Amino acid sequence: MRSARTICAAALLAALPALAEARRFALVVGDTKGGAGTRPLRYAERDARRMHAILTRLGGVRPEDARLLTAATAEEVRSALGDLASRADQARARGDETVLLVYYSGHAKDGDLRLGDTRMPLVELRDALRNAPADVRIGLLDSCQSGAITRAKGVRAAPAFDVQQAQAASTRPRGLVLIASSSADEESQESDEIGASFFTHYLASGLLGDADASGDGKVTLAEAYAYAYARTVGETAETRAGAQHPVYLYDLGGAGDVVLTELAPARGAMVFPASAEGVYVVLDGSRRAIAEVAKARGDQRRLALAPGDYLVKKRDGDSLLVGSFSLADGPVEVADGRLSRRPLSDDPQKGASGPRWSVLGAGGGQFFFDSAARNGLFPPAVLAGAELGVRDDLGHDLVWAVDLAVGGGAATLTLPGTTPIPERFFELTGGASLWRDFAVGDSWTVSVGARVAFLYLGRTFDNHPELPSQNFFTLTPGLTTAVSWRFAERWSAVARGRLNYLFYNVDKAQNLGYAELALGVDYALGW
């Protein structure tokens, strides 16, 4: 009996067309910077690290056969790809089945991958993969306009591709598959809510197990694409940029599908039972989203995760179901009964990159609208100061900032019925602001918000020692607006205007308004 089972198992393994024993090579590239004319991405490098971890843990790629490049130049990408192609050639010469996979997350524009200030034409990458000495070559591109790489006979924008079922090991697939996160004229979108690009987030979730439609413990290329396509299109349909449609070029000879990940070897696993239903989000120990499970009742789903502590959340009407799980060597079942109910305001999930800090240095002028106040109490002042801003701390595109400026000079105090009196004055002003940024194109931003400030003014009358020095302090609310132009990766030129209200109640009550105009340079810090 045991011998019969062994023979049967061997026959089944021999019939598998999915390259389960293939020697696999992977080049994973992530770059947040695209040089002039692009805005820095937030999650590209994190997406690359995530894919690298999945491929080396579940995708059958040995650590020495994987290359992870972040913030690399085009030449470094070419060199790494050439090295892996050479290794694949050597493996194939030894009789190994070989797979070469390239994943890229970053900028693409005008037909090029934008790697910082360097360029790699999409057609160059396509030809390099087409001619690489591996049995199967796969390109996965998550970038704007990346669909241009599939401009060839056979390109399709469709939810799935047909896979001819193999009947024998000799019919294993051979050839090229290119998958792009968006068509040639679409933007590939990132999400602050999930802390990743839409396409990579759902591709990764699928590879971890949610795309295993057959339930055989393996996620194939066809399953991963169909899952990522459906989730990406569905989740971007209501975004400001509109639905994002992945596209593919499928040029495989032979038959059968290519297995991208195998779930069985994973030490830890979350099992979502058949009774579970809904969308479950899995967070790691840093409260970052690492996977989603879109679960229909009646199907069991299994996520192959590394051992560690995780949080699972599910939205249920106007509340959240949240639970903590620790994975070790065995599977852990995630059922709604093990989740506790919380208000939506108690969402444990964090954004992926956290707040972004910047420093602005600016100079400009201040003037009061009322001529009597301008000629008497508050002379026009030249100001120079600095501002510390924090973006995306309170919400996406929201900025809070604190600022301080000093100014002063010489003026003439002119009061009714008196001769002009020369004076010297000093001003100190500072405040706290909250505004929202509105992106206009790749390099321009318009900001609108509110500010509460203090104003201190001191003045002396050197030619009139009989007159005492005067000091005045008050709080002033106001509005702020700015236009900024990013001219380098971290540098922006800023033109800013403020409109303030001041209540003056010395001698008599006055409602005064004043404006501040400034030009400055903003530098985005690396923390």
Secondary structure, 3 states (H helix, E strand, C coil): CHHHHHHHHHHHHHHCCCCCCCEEEEEEEECCCCCCCCCCCCCHHHHHHHHHHHHHHCCCEEEEEEEEEECCCHHHHHHHHHHHHHHHHHHHHCCCCEEEEEEEECEEECCEEEECCEEEEHHHHHHHHHHCCCCEEEEEEECCCHHHHHCCCCEECCCCCCCCCCCCHHHCCEEEEEEECCCCCCCCCEECCCCEEHHHHHHHHHHHHHCCCCCCCEEEHHHHHHHHHHHHHHHHCCCCCCCCCCEEEEEEECCCCCEEEECCCCCEEEEECCCCCEEEEEECCCCCEEEEEEECCCCCEEEEECCEEEEEEEEECCEEEEEEEEECCCEEECCHHHCEEEEHHHCCCCCCCCCEEEEEEEEEEEEECCHHHHHHHCCCEEEEEEEEEEECCCCCCEEEEEEEEEEEEEEEECCCCCCCEEEEEEEEEEEEEEEEEEEECCCEEEEEEEEEEEEEEEEECCCCCCCCCEEEEEEEEEEEEEEEEECCCCEEEEEEEEEEEEEECCCCCEEEEEEEEEEEEEEECCC
